Amino acid sequence: MKYIHLYKRTIKIIALAAIAIVLTFTGCAKAPLISTADGKTLIFEDDNRTFKYINDVYHYRIADNDIYIIYPNGYIYSQNINSNTATKSWSIPTGMPEISFASEIGYIDENYLVDAILKYMGMKSKESTTGIFVIFISAAAGLWGIISPGSLWYVSYGWRYKNAQPTQAAIILNRIAGVILLMIVIFKIFPRI
């Protein structure tokens, strides 16, 4: 009976903690996502549809079936990404030399950038509510293990036996597991810590 009371109290605490976590993290900025092109690391920023390589800032946009990449020097590469025979073209700023490949002027090859952007767009689409749900449940379980390891033990094992009590070792292990799980959640939310 004691554990049922603890269980109800723990559920209330977990619900309040979950609400606090959601309210806390809804205003946080997302860390930029990273993709690679030709072995080079590109850092994508969602807000202005840009990515950076070292100090060079590239802009991109996708309209219908076309992808446009604006290089730091003003060259614009466009490619149709859905046709079997990709239509590719360059828009050259006035007074700049004609090129066939971006590597001719010292930039990352356009084909690698297209692949990196499409890979990035795929990574973005996989960031769904499922990931947020898993993080939320993991945070709740971690908090439960820290706040009330006895009731967690009861829900996991104690219900199977009459008059069962958790050992001190079980309580300590549940607390340690809760701390580890909460640390994993924090490092997942804030990967640069």
C-alpha positions as CSV (number, residue, x, y, z in Angstrom):
1,M,0.0,0.0,0.0
2,K,2.9,2.3,0.8
3,Y,4.3,1.9,-2.7
4,I,0.9,2.7,-4.4
5,H,0.9,6.0,-2.5
6,L,4.5,6.6,-3.6
7,Y,3.6,5.6,-7.1
8,K,0.7,8.2,-7.3
9,R,2.9,10.9,-5.9
10,T,5.7,10.0,-8.3
11,I,3.4,10.2,-11.2
12,K,2.4,13.7,-10.2
13,I,6.0,14.7,-9.7
14,I,7.0,13.3,-13.1
15,A,4.1,15.1,-14.8
16,L,5.2,18.4,-13.2
17,A,8.8,17.8,-14.1
18,A,7.8,16.9,-17.7
19,I,5.8,20.1,-18.0
20,A,8.8,22.1,-16.6
21,I,11.1,20.4,-19.1
22,V,8.8,21.2,-22.0
23,L,8.4,24.8,-21.0
24,T,12.1,25.2,-20.4
25,F,13.2,23.7,-23.7
26,T,10.6,25.1,-26.1
27,G,12.4,28.5,-26.2
28,C,15.9,27.0,-26.7
29,A,17.6,27.4,-30.1
30,K,18.4,24.3,-32.0
31,A,22.0,23.4,-32.5
32,P,23.0,23.5,-36.2
33,L,23.1,20.2,-38.0
34,I,26.2,18.9,-39.7
35,S,26.7,17.1,-43.0
36,T,29.7,16.3,-45.1
37,A,30.7,16.9,-48.7
38,D,33.8,15.4,-50.2
39,G,35.1,14.7,-46.7
40,K,34.6,18.4,-45.6
41,T,32.3,19.2,-42.7
42,L,29.4,21.6,-43.5
43,I,27.4,23.3,-40.7
44,F,23.8,23.9,-41.7
45,E,21.7,26.6,-40.2
46,D,18.0,26.3,-40.7
47,D,16.9,29.8,-40.1
48,N,18.5,31.4,-43.1
49,R,19.0,28.3,-45.3
50,T,22.7,28.6,-45.2
51,F,25.7,26.3,-44.5
52,K,29.2,27.1,-43.7
53,Y,32.5,25.5,-44.6
54,I,35.3,27.1,-42.6
55,N,34.7,30.9,-43.3
56,D,32.7,30.5,-46.5
57,V,29.0,30.9,-46.3
58,Y,26.8,29.2,-48.9
59,H,23.1,29.8,-49.4
60,Y,20.7,27.3,-50.8
61,R,17.1,26.9,-51.7
62,I,14.9,24.2,-53.0
63,A,12.0,25.2,-55.3
64,D,9.8,22.6,-56.9
65,N,12.3,20.0,-58.2
66,D,15.2,22.4,-58.4
67,I,18.0,23.0,-55.9
68,Y,19.9,26.3,-56.1
69,I,23.3,26.8,-54.4
70,I,24.7,30.3,-54.1
71,Y,28.5,30.2,-53.7
72,P,30.3,32.8,-51.6
73,N,31.6,34.6,-54.7
74,G,28.1,35.0,-56.2
75,Y,28.1,32.0,-58.6
76,I,24.8,30.2,-58.6
77,Y,24.5,26.5,-59.4
78,S,21.1,25.0,-60.1
79,Q,20.2,21.4,-60.7
80,N,16.9,19.5,-61.2
81,I,17.0,16.8,-58.6
82,N,14.1,14.6,-59.6
83,S,14.8,13.8,-63.3
84,N,16.7,10.8,-64.5
85,T,19.0,13.1,-66.5
86,A,19.7,15.9,-64.1
87,T,19.6,19.4,-65.7
88,K,22.5,21.4,-64.4
89,S,23.5,25.0,-65.0
90,W,25.6,27.9,-63.7
91,S,24.6,31.5,-63.4
92,I,27.8,33.5,-63.6
93,P,28.1,37.0,-62.1
94,T,29.0,39.8,-64.5
95,G,32.7,40.0,-65.1
96,M,33.5,36.6,-63.6
97,P,35.1,33.7,-65.7
98,E,32.9,30.9,-67.1
99,I,33.3,27.6,-65.2
100,S,32.2,24.0,-65.5
101,F,32.9,22.9,-62.0
102,A,33.2,24.8,-58.7
103,S,36.5,23.1,-58.0
104,E,38.0,25.2,-60.8
105,I,37.7,28.3,-58.7
106,G,38.6,26.7,-55.4
107,Y,35.2,25.8,-53.9
108,I,33.6,22.5,-53.0
109,D,32.3,20.6,-56.0
110,E,28.6,21.3,-56.7
111,N,27.7,17.6,-56.9
112,Y,29.1,17.0,-53.4
113,L,27.1,20.0,-52.1
114,V,23.9,18.8,-53.7
115,D,24.4,15.4,-52.1
116,A,25.2,17.0,-48.7
117,I,22.1,19.3,-48.9
118,L,19.8,16.3,-49.8
119,K,21.4,14.3,-47.0
120,Y,20.8,17.2,-44.6
121,M,17.2,17.5,-45.8
122,G,16.8,13.8,-45.1
123,M,18.3,14.3,-41.6
124,K,15.8,17.1,-41.0
125,S,12.8,15.1,-42.0
126,K,13.8,12.3,-39.6
127,E,13.7,14.8,-36.7
128,S,10.1,13.9,-35.9
129,T,7.9,13.8,-32.9
130,T,9.1,10.3,-32.3
131,G,12.5,11.5,-31.2
132,I,11.0,14.1,-28.9
133,F,8.7,11.5,-27.5
134,V,11.6,9.1,-26.7
135,I,13.6,12.0,-25.1
136,F,10.5,12.9,-23.0
137,I,9.9,9.4,-21.8
138,S,13.6,8.9,-21.1
139,A,13.7,12.1,-19.1
140,A,10.6,11.1,-17.1
141,A,12.0,7.6,-16.4
142,G,15.4,9.1,-15.3
143,L,13.6,11.6,-13.0
144,W,11.5,8.8,-11.6
145,G,14.6,6.7,-10.8
146,I,16.2,9.6,-9.1
147,I,13.2,10.9,-7.1
148,S,11.5,7.7,-6.1
149,P,13.6,4.6,-6.9
150,G,11.5,2.4,-4.5
151,S,8.3,3.0,-6.4
152,L,10.2,2.4,-9.7
153,W,11.4,-0.9,-8.3
154,Y,7.8,-1.8,-7.2
155,V,6.4,-1.1,-10.6
156,S,9.2,-3.1,-12.2
157,Y,9.5,-6.1,-9.8
158,G,7.6,-5.7,-6.6
159,W,4.1,-6.2,-7.9
160,R,5.0,-9.8,-8.6
161,Y,5.5,-10.8,-5.0
162,K,3.5,-10.4,-1.8
163,N,4.9,-8.0,0.8
164,A,8.1,-7.5,-1.2
165,Q,10.5,-4.7,-0.3
166,P,13.4,-3.4,-2.5
167,T,16.9,-3.9,-1.2
168,Q,19.2,-1.0,-0.5
169,A,21.2,-2.1,-3.5
170,A,18.1,-2.0,-5.8
171,I,17.3,1.5,-4.7
172,I,20.9,2.7,-5.2
173,L,21.1,1.0,-8.7
174,N,17.7,2.6,-9.7
175,R,19.1,6.0,-8.6
176,I,22.3,5.5,-10.6
177,A,20.4,4.3,-13.6
178,G,18.1,7.4,-13.3
179,V,21.1,9.7,-13.2
180,I,22.8,8.1,-16.2
181,L,19.5,8.2,-18.2
182,L,19.0,11.8,-17.4
183,M,22.6,12.6,-18.4
184,I,22.1,10.9,-21.7
185,V,18.9,13.0,-22.3
186,I,20.8,16.2,-21.4
187,F,23.6,15.3,-23.8
188,K,21.1,14.5,-26.5
189,I,19.3,17.8,-26.0
190,F,22.6,19.8,-25.7
191,P,25.2,17.9,-27.7
192,R,27.9,20.6,-27.4
193,I,28.2,20.5,-23.6
